[in-house]
Amino acid sequence: MIEERCLDGVDEVYGFHNMPIGPEGSISIRSPEMMAGSNRFIIKIKGKGGCGAEPAEANDPITCGFQVYNSLQTIKSRSLMNTDKLAMSV
């Protein structure tokens, strides 16, 4: 749209995020932000599983994955102030 010059002369643009739990026919606004955005990430853990009888033969990628998951879940509570906004799910 920018390349086609559709926004020439436009001073402001507003986005709308549907919130179906609100009353029908209404729009809610608030400053600052009201809704969360989303980003996608991929974490690849490479390892070698093994037998419980010989744990030294494996480097246990499952345990590593659990540790990564648990660490991601603590980002908000341990890395941000309680007034910072973050919505995160893994």
Secondary structure, DSSP 8 states (H G I E B T S, - for coil): -TTTTTTTT----------TTS-TT-----SS--S----------------TT-GGG---HHHHHHHHHHHHHTHHHHHS-TTS------
